[in-house]
Amino acid sequence: MRTGLIALALLVPGAAAAQEHDMHDMAMPEAAPTPAPEQDAPAVDHAAMDHAAMDHDMAAMPSMAMGGNANAVAGSGTALVPRAEGAMPMLHLASGDWMVMAHGTFWGVYTDQGGPRGDDMAFVELMAMLMASRDFGGARLQLRSMMSLEPAMGARGYPNLFASGETAGGAPLVDRQHPHDLFMELAARVDVDIAPGTSAFVYGGPVGEPALGPSAFMHRRSGRYLALSPIAHHWFDSTHITYGVVTGGVTARAFQVEASAFNGREPNEERWGIDQPRLDSWSVRATFTPSPYWTMQVSHGRLEQPEVSHAGQDERRTTASVHYARGGLATMVAFAAKDRVPGDTLTAWLAEANWDLGRHHSLFGRIENVANDELFPDHDALLHDQRFRVTRFEGGYAYRVPLGWGELALGGSLAAYAKPGALDAAYGKTPVSATGFARLAIGN
């Protein structure tokens, strides 16, 4: 049965997939050799010229299934990111009435998470995407599928200090990032023009993403080379894999409004299959796109018992984010609040950026601040259920090699933490984490 589902997702015409880390990576254009400047002539910054040209091209490029919104391109699900981030890099597999495209990434990662509760691990992430779209004149259809081989790394995922959420073997995961499911998206979207520059859309399927939060971390250019997930993942974008979702909305040049009905429960521990779809939760989101360089969203949702480790607790989740992209720079600043029903409200802040310095060099970083009460799940622990506010600082470098059909990036990052002294006994006084990676992206 599992093999049949995989084959169906890959072979059905128009099945679409999306790669989590790279939905809108931009391969830098090959720069033609230029003669050396005359002795007294000012040097020309060709990287700056390339980025300026890219900004101009992005502003003129038609968006992908975004209806009348001329200032944004697709993020994950129905989320938007600035047009200056660029459309997703894809390999075109067919032409004619259907536009069929493919994309994928392969990550080889080694991380050493510091302190007494840290761990080290080498692991591989492989994600693939197939997408098919067709224009019917006044209406557009898009079919998507997204798949991941992360379940192969094991139920406990990989080490990620101060991360929490979901379970393995019935036990809550702490200081670990759970693996994503094999099926990350199996969905369709229909856009219909309803007025000049304005369209209505419906999106949904057995696996998809509701209108809640910013574009998921692996789809943001600002987080392109950050190999590990944010520790604030379960505040902002844990609903990016939802088993059962229907979204309807209206999009125009400078705004998008939408609402979703979806399955509020996070995926279960059986990562290779598909959970039973249901529609027991709801969300609304408004996105403002004043120019090709800015995207701002605010969203709110009511989730039905999202986490198995908090049985009987629903959640009211509110998020807000601002994205900016121009030239080689992409940034995001965001806030989220999880209001457990019944229970406390936990907040998180996140800021991240990626700066392409030229054709080969990139600097990137992320700062996040989280109020977390899940660090000591053992009911006998002295600090069980106590809330601690933790800040993670991470920065790194990537060397990029354009390949024509994709990109190879080699890099690494260091992370440090600010935390209350009460956590020193468990985590050490000054834990430091190091991560190295090789990332191969297919698509240009």
FINUMI-134921 format. One record per residue (C-alpha): z, y, x; residue in three letters; residue number from 1. Coordinates in nm, 3 decimals. Layout:
<rs>
Z|Y|X|ALA|NUM
...
</rs>
This chain:
<rs>
0.000|0.000|0.000|MET|1
0.094|0.242|0.278|ARG|2
-0.229|0.173|0.467|THR|3
-0.428|0.227|0.151|GLY|4
-0.266|0.564|0.086|LEU|5
-0.339|0.678|0.441|ILE|6
-0.702|0.570|0.416|ALA|7
-0.738|0.743|0.077|LEU|8
-0.602|1.071|0.212|ALA|9
-0.844|1.061|0.502|LEU|10
-1.156|0.943|0.322|LEU|11
-1.164|1.108|-0.020|VAL|12
-1.427|1.385|-0.005|PRO|13
-1.262|1.721|0.033|GLY|14
-0.922|1.580|0.118|ALA|15
-0.759|1.853|0.311|ALA|16
-0.496|1.842|0.568|ALA|17
-0.308|2.104|0.751|ALA|18
-0.144|2.087|1.085|GLN|19
0.203|2.225|1.077|GLU|20
0.224|2.404|1.407|HIS|21
-0.121|2.569|1.408|ASP|22
-0.254|2.669|1.072|MET|23
-0.375|2.998|1.206|HIS|24
-0.390|2.968|1.584|ASP|25
-0.666|3.182|1.734|MET|26
-0.860|3.049|2.031|ALA|27
-0.919|3.341|2.266|MET|28
-1.288|3.416|2.311|PRO|29
-1.448|3.334|2.639|GLU|30
-1.479|3.650|2.844|ALA|31
-1.810|3.706|3.019|ALA|32
-1.787|3.787|3.394|PRO|33
-1.786|4.160|3.459|THR|34
-1.876|4.340|3.780|PRO|35
-1.601|4.496|3.987|ALA|36
-1.546|4.865|3.903|PRO|37
-1.668|5.135|4.137|GLU|38
-1.407|5.250|4.385|GLN|39
-1.303|5.559|4.188|ASP|40
-1.378|5.426|3.840|ALA|41
-1.082|5.338|3.617|PRO|42
-1.019|4.964|3.567|ALA|43
-1.111|4.825|3.228|VAL|44
-0.848|4.624|3.037|ASP|45
-1.073|4.347|2.907|HIS|46
-0.783|4.164|2.738|ALA|47
-0.703|4.478|2.538|ALA|48
-1.072|4.512|2.447|MET|49
-1.082|4.148|2.332|ASP|50
-0.777|4.201|2.111|HIS|51
-0.917|4.523|1.967|ALA|52
-1.241|4.343|1.883|ALA|53
-1.043|4.061|1.727|MET|54
-0.851|4.311|1.510|ASP|55
-1.183|4.453|1.387|HIS|56
-1.326|4.108|1.319|ASP|57
-1.015|3.994|1.131|MET|58
-1.027|4.297|0.904|ALA|59
-1.388|4.217|0.814|ALA|60
-1.351|3.839|0.778|MET|61
-1.339|3.698|0.424|PRO|62
-1.007|3.534|0.346|SER|63
-0.988|3.162|0.275|MET|64
-0.927|3.095|-0.095|ALA|65
-0.718|3.412|-0.123|MET|66
-0.920|3.561|-0.406|GLY|67
-0.925|3.939|-0.393|GLY|68
-0.664|3.983|-0.119|ASN|69
-0.859|4.144|0.165|ALA|70
-0.554|4.207|0.384|ASN|71
-0.413|3.854|0.422|ALA|72
-0.502|3.496|0.506|VAL|73
-0.347|3.167|0.395|ALA|74
-0.020|3.051|0.543|GLY|75
0.147|2.732|0.429|SER|76
0.126|2.647|0.059|GLY|77
0.036|2.973|-0.118|THR|78
0.223|3.198|0.130|ALA|79
0.033|3.481|0.299|LEU|80
0.031|3.612|0.656|VAL|81
-0.145|3.924|0.792|PRO|82
-0.522|3.899|0.825|ARG|83
-0.483|4.008|1.189|ALA|84
-0.324|3.669|1.260|GLU|85
-0.670|3.525|1.201|GLY|86
-0.802|3.250|0.983|ALA|87
-0.700|2.898|1.075|MET|88
-0.901|2.750|1.365|PRO|89
-1.100|2.456|1.231|MET|90
-1.372|2.215|1.330|LEU|91
-1.652|2.228|1.071|HIS|92
-1.750|1.874|0.977|LEU|93
-2.011|1.935|0.709|ALA|94
-2.215|2.205|0.538|SER|95
-2.396|2.247|0.210|GLY|96
-2.207|2.293|-0.114|ASP|97
-1.878|2.179|0.043|TRP|98
-1.721|2.334|0.350|MET|99
-1.527|2.053|0.518|VAL|100
-1.297|2.137|0.807|MET|101
-1.050|1.957|1.031|ALA|102
-0.767|2.064|1.257|HIS|103
-0.492|1.893|1.453|GLY|104
-0.233|1.927|1.725|THR|105
-0.069|1.692|1.968|PHE|106
0.266|1.793|2.119|TRP|107
0.435|1.619|2.409|GLY|108
0.790|1.761|2.429|VAL|109
1.098|1.709|2.643|TYR|110
1.420|1.887|2.547|THR|111
1.765|1.885|2.704|ASP|112
2.015|2.036|2.461|GLN|113
2.323|2.150|2.653|GLY|114
2.698|2.108|2.608|GLY|115
2.911|1.808|2.505|PRO|116
2.729|1.769|2.171|ARG|117
2.384|1.817|2.317|GLY|118
2.139|1.537|2.393|ASP|119
1.808|1.500|2.574|ASP|120
1.489|1.335|2.448|MET|121
1.118|1.308|2.515|ALA|122
0.910|1.285|2.198|PHE|123
0.560|1.323|2.060|VAL|124
0.444|1.512|1.752|GLU|125
0.097|1.447|1.610|LEU|126
-0.025|1.629|1.300|MET|127
-0.366|1.643|1.140|ALA|128
-0.540|1.838|0.868|MET|129
-0.846|1.798|0.653|LEU|130
-0.960|2.067|0.413|MET|131
-1.256|2.096|0.179|ALA|132
-1.357|2.399|-0.026|SER|133
-1.641|2.491|-0.257|ARG|134
-1.751|2.817|-0.418|ASP|135
-1.875|2.784|-0.776|PHE|136
-1.959|3.153|-0.821|GLY|137
-1.662|3.336|-0.968|GLY|138
-1.437|3.037|-0.898|ALA|139
-1.333|2.848|-0.586|ARG|140
-1.184|2.503|-0.536|LEU|141
-0.987|2.398|-0.230|GLN|142
-0.855|2.046|-0.157|LEU|143
-0.592|1.994|0.112|ARG|144
-0.411|1.714|0.286|SER|145
-0.170|1.728|0.576|MET|146
-0.023|1.435|0.764|MET|147
0.227|1.384|1.044|SER|148
0.332|1.094|1.265|LEU|149
0.682|1.235|1.316|GLU|150
0.839|0.943|1.121|PRO|151
0.758|0.728|1.426|ALA|152
1.021|0.914|1.632|MET|153
1.303|0.761|1.426|GLY|154
1.522|0.861|1.134|ALA|155
1.743|1.089|1.345|ARG|156
1.456|1.304|1.469|GLY|157
1.511|1.502|1.788|TYR|158
1.809|1.692|1.940|PRO|159
1.844|2.056|1.827|ASN|160
2.183|2.213|1.891|LEU|161
2.349|2.372|1.583|PHE|162
2.078|2.247|1.346|ALA|163
2.189|2.066|1.030|SER|164
2.044|1.931|0.708|GLY|165
1.933|1.600|0.552|GLU|166
2.065|1.257|0.649|THR|167
1.991|0.946|0.856|ALA|168
2.143|0.612|0.763|GLY|169
2.340|0.793|0.494|GLY|170
2.514|1.015|0.751|ALA|171
2.452|1.393|0.764|PRO|172
2.235|1.506|1.055|LEU|173
2.406|1.762|1.280|VAL|174
2.266|1.900|1.606|ASP|175
1.943|1.715|1.520|ARG|176
1.615|1.807|1.351|GLN|177
1.502|1.546|1.099|HIS|178
1.141|1.421|1.127|PRO|179
0.884|1.544|0.878|HIS|180
0.725|1.300|0.636|ASP|181
0.392|1.124|0.686|LEU|182
0.248|1.311|0.386|PHE|183
0.312|1.681|0.427|MET|184
0.059|1.808|0.174|GLU|185
-0.166|1.647|-0.087|LEU|186
-0.265|1.937|-0.309|ALA|187
-0.545|2.140|-0.464|ALA|188
-0.597|2.507|-0.541|ARG|189
-0.832|2.679|-0.787|VAL|190
-0.905|3.056|-0.776|ASP|191
-1.085|3.231|-1.063|VAL|192
-1.200|3.595|-1.052|ASP|193
-1.053|3.789|-1.345|ILE|194
-1.147|4.145|-1.243|ALA|195
-1.317|4.316|-0.946|PRO|196
-1.099|4.245|-0.643|GLY|197
-0.847|4.040|-0.845|THR|198
-0.818|3.667|-0.911|SER|199
-0.579|3.420|-1.073|ALA|200
-0.495|3.089|-0.908|PHE|201
-0.328|2.756|-0.973|VAL|202
-0.199|2.538|-0.687|TYR|203
-0.024|2.203|-0.698|GLY|204
-0.013|1.833|-0.633|GLY|205
0.215|1.538|-0.559|PRO|206
0.306|1.690|-0.219|VAL|207
0.302|2.065|-0.166|GLY|208
0.504|2.383|-0.118|GLU|209
0.646|2.615|-0.387|PRO|210
0.643|2.994|-0.385|ALA|211
0.970|3.033|-0.197|LEU|212
1.027|3.190|0.144|GLY|213
0.788|3.301|0.416|PRO|214
0.509|3.082|0.553|SER|215
0.675|2.777|0.710|ALA|216
0.773|2.801|1.077|PHE|217
0.497|2.576|1.205|MET|218
0.230|2.787|1.029|HIS|219
0.333|3.124|1.171|ARG|220
0.153|3.259|1.475|ARG|221
0.483|3.425|1.576|SER|222
0.627|3.074|1.631|GLY|223
0.314|2.906|1.769|ARG|224
0.461|2.786|2.102|TYR|225
0.822|2.728|1.991|LEU|226
0.836|2.349|2.011|ALA|227
1.163|2.304|1.817|LEU|228
1.232|2.405|1.460|SER|229
1.459|2.702|1.385|PRO|230
1.824|2.619|1.319|ILE|231
1.775|2.837|1.008|ALA|232
1.505|2.603|0.874|HIS|233
1.712|2.502|0.570|HIS|234
1.764|2.864|0.475|TRP|235
1.401|2.974|0.483|PHE|236
1.141|2.698|0.455|ASP|237
1.295|2.357|0.391|SER|238
1.088|2.338|0.070|THR|239
0.760|2.329|0.264|HIS|240
0.738|1.954|0.186|ILE|241
0.812|1.914|-0.184|THR|242
0.729|1.606|-0.389|TYR|243
0.588|1.765|-0.701|GLY|244
0.486|2.131|-0.732|VAL|245
0.280|2.354|-0.962|VAL|246
0.227|2.723|-0.880|THR|247
0.042|2.991|-1.072|GLY|248
-0.023|3.348|-0.965|GLY|249
-0.239|3.655|-0.937|VAL|250
-0.366|3.800|-0.611|THR|251
-0.539|4.128|-0.530|ALA|252
-0.610|4.340|-0.224|ARG|253
-0.254|4.462|-0.165|ALA|254
-0.029|4.219|-0.353|PHE|255
0.031|3.869|-0.480|GLN|256
0.277|3.756|-0.749|VAL|257
0.342|3.391|-0.829|GLU|258
0.583|3.144|-0.983|ALA|259
0.644|2.772|-0.923|SER|260
0.794|2.469|-1.089|ALA|261
0.883|2.204|-0.830|PHE|262
1.109|1.924|-0.712|ASN|263
1.423|2.083|-0.571|GLY|264
1.538|1.769|-0.387|ARG|265
1.459|1.744|-0.018|GLU|266
1.262|1.434|0.093|PRO|267
1.460|1.112|0.122|ASN|268
1.503|0.906|0.439|GLU|269
1.196|0.689|0.374|GLU|270
0.954|0.914|0.562|ARG|271
0.645|0.692|0.535|TRP|272
0.609|0.698|0.158|GLY|273
0.589|0.946|-0.129|ILE|274
0.899|1.032|-0.330|ASP|275
0.884|1.041|-0.708|GLN|276
0.736|1.379|-0.806|PRO|277
0.935|1.585|-1.054|ARG|278
0.956|1.945|-1.176|LEU|279
1.324|2.033|-1.205|ASP|280
1.345|2.362|-1.014|SER|281
1.174|2.703|-1.019|TRP|282
1.094|2.999|-0.794|SER|283
0.919|3.337|-0.799|VAL|284
0.771|3.536|-0.512|ARG|285
0.611|3.878|-0.468|ALA|286
0.407|3.961|-0.158|THR|287
0.291|4.307|-0.050|PHE|288
0.000|4.336|0.196|THR|289
-0.061|4.709|0.256|PRO|290
-0.298|4.652|0.552|SER|291
-0.446|4.367|0.758|PRO|292
-0.149|4.401|0.996|TYR|293
0.149|4.379|0.758|TRP|294
0.274|4.121|0.507|THR|295
0.606|4.153|0.323|MET|296
0.752|3.902|0.078|GLN|297
1.063|3.863|-0.132|VAL|298
1.137|3.542|-0.323|SER|299
1.408|3.374|-0.526|HIS|300
1.452|3.021|-0.655|GLY|301
1.692|2.786|-0.830|ARG|302
1.694|2.440|-0.664|LEU|303
1.827|2.131|-0.838|GLU|304
2.064|1.943|-0.601|GLN|305
1.851|2.002|-0.288|PRO|306
2.072|1.817|-0.037|GLU|307
2.208|1.465|-0.079|VAL|308
2.511|1.555|0.136|SER|309
2.606|1.816|-0.128|HIS|310
2.576|1.599|-0.437|ALA|311
2.624|1.785|-0.763|GLY|312
2.556|2.125|-0.605|GLN|313
2.251|2.327|-0.702|ASP|314
2.134|2.624|-0.499|GLU|315
2.017|2.976|-0.566|ARG|316
1.806|3.078|-0.266|ARG|317
1.685|3.430|-0.190|THR|318
1.460|3.525|0.103|THR|319
1.285|3.836|0.233|ALA|320
1.054|3.870|0.534|SER|321
0.825|4.115|0.711|VAL|322
0.532|3.995|0.925|HIS|323
0.335|4.214|1.167|TYR|324
0.031|4.111|1.374|ALA|325
-0.206|4.314|1.585|ARG|326
-0.405|4.229|1.893|GLY|327
-0.210|3.972|2.093|GLY|328
0.122|4.038|1.916|LEU|329
0.259|3.852|1.610|ALA|330
0.614|3.905|1.482|THR|331
0.837|3.821|1.187|MET|332
1.184|3.941|1.078|VAL|333
1.351|3.761|0.785|ALA|334
1.675|3.726|0.586|PHE|335
1.788|3.443|0.357|ALA|336
2.089|3.357|0.144|ALA|337
2.186|3.012|0.010|LYS|338
2.420|3.044|-0.288|ASP|339
2.558|2.700|-0.372|ARG|340
2.631|2.638|-0.739|VAL|341
2.923|2.584|-0.735|PRO|342
3.017|2.690|-0.384|GLY|343
2.987|2.958|-0.119|ASP|344
2.697|3.179|-0.018|THR|345
2.565|3.125|0.336|LEU|346
2.330|3.377|0.498|THR|347
2.086|3.367|0.789|ALA|348
1.876|3.615|0.988|TRP|349
1.571|3.531|1.197|LEU|350
1.337|3.726|1.424|ALA|351
1.055|3.576|1.629|GLU|352
0.752|3.696|1.823|ALA|353
0.454|3.570|2.020|ASN|354
0.272|3.802|2.261|TRP|355
-0.058|3.693|2.415|ASP|356
-0.072|3.895|2.737|LEU|357
-0.435|3.803|2.802|GLY|358
-0.666|3.504|2.797|ARG|359
-0.419|3.264|2.956|HIS|360
-0.061|3.394|2.934|HIS|361
0.180|3.414|2.639|SER|362
0.544|3.513|2.603|LEU|363
0.739|3.405|2.297|PHE|364
1.092|3.410|2.161|GLY|365
1.319|3.367|1.864|ARG|366
1.663|3.503|1.770|ILE|367
1.846|3.358|1.471|GLU|368
2.191|3.407|1.326|ASN|369
2.327|3.149|1.080|VAL|370
2.651|3.101|0.883|ALA|371
2.690|2.722|0.879|ASN|372
2.966|2.506|0.725|ASP|373
2.805|2.167|0.803|GLU|374
2.880|2.135|1.176|LEU|375
3.172|1.895|1.118|PHE|376
3.072|1.658|0.834|PRO|377
3.357|1.412|0.898|ASP|378
3.616|1.477|0.624|HIS|379
3.896|1.395|0.871|ASP|380
3.780|1.657|1.121|ALA|381
4.009|1.957|1.162|LEU|382
3.714|2.197|1.124|LEU|383
3.551|2.016|0.830|HIS|384
3.382|2.252|0.581|ASP|385
3.476|2.560|0.784|GLN|386
3.209|2.827|0.815|ARG|387
3.098|2.941|1.161|PHE|388
2.845|3.211|1.240|ARG|389
2.625|3.105|1.532|VAL|390
2.348|3.300|1.708|THR|391
2.071|3.130|1.904|ARG|392
1.859|3.319|2.159|PHE|393
1.542|3.148|2.284|GLU|394
1.261|3.275|2.504|GLY|395
0.971|3.112|2.683|GLY|396
0.627|3.122|2.841|TYR|397
0.301|2.934|2.779|ALA|398
-0.008|2.904|2.997|TYR|399
-0.314|2.860|2.776|ARG|400
-0.642|2.690|2.869|VAL|401
-0.925|2.754|2.616|PRO|402
-1.136|2.441|2.571|LEU|403
-1.415|2.564|2.346|GLY|404
-1.327|2.315|2.071|TRP|405
-0.955|2.391|2.098|GLY|406
-0.679|2.485|2.338|GLU|407
-0.434|2.327|2.582|LEU|408
-0.103|2.507|2.634|ALA|409
0.162|2.420|2.891|LEU|410
0.500|2.591|2.876|GLY|411
0.870|2.586|2.820|GLY|412
1.169|2.781|2.692|SER|413
1.541|2.834|2.747|LEU|414
1.800|2.884|2.473|ALA|415
2.154|3.025|2.484|ALA|416
2.411|3.063|2.207|TYR|417
2.680|3.302|2.086|ALA|418
2.953|3.133|1.881|LYS|419
3.321|3.157|1.789|PRO|420
3.574|3.038|2.044|GLY|421
3.693|2.774|1.798|ALA|422
3.373|2.580|1.875|LEU|423
3.424|2.571|2.253|ASP|424
3.604|2.235|2.247|ALA|425
3.313|2.068|2.068|ALA|426
3.014|2.254|2.214|TYR|427
3.137|2.385|2.548|GLY|428
3.187|2.750|2.635|LYS|429
2.830|2.841|2.730|THR|430
2.580|2.566|2.640|PRO|431
2.221|2.623|2.752|VAL|432
1.920|2.425|2.628|SER|433
1.583|2.378|2.801|ALA|434
1.256|2.257|2.647|THR|435
0.916|2.186|2.808|GLY|436
0.592|2.100|2.631|PHE|437
0.223|2.028|2.651|ALA|438
0.036|2.120|2.335|ARG|439
-0.324|2.027|2.257|LEU|440
-0.478|2.200|1.954|ALA|441
-0.809|2.091|1.802|ILE|442
-1.000|2.365|1.620|GLY|443
-1.163|2.690|1.723|ASN|444
</rs>
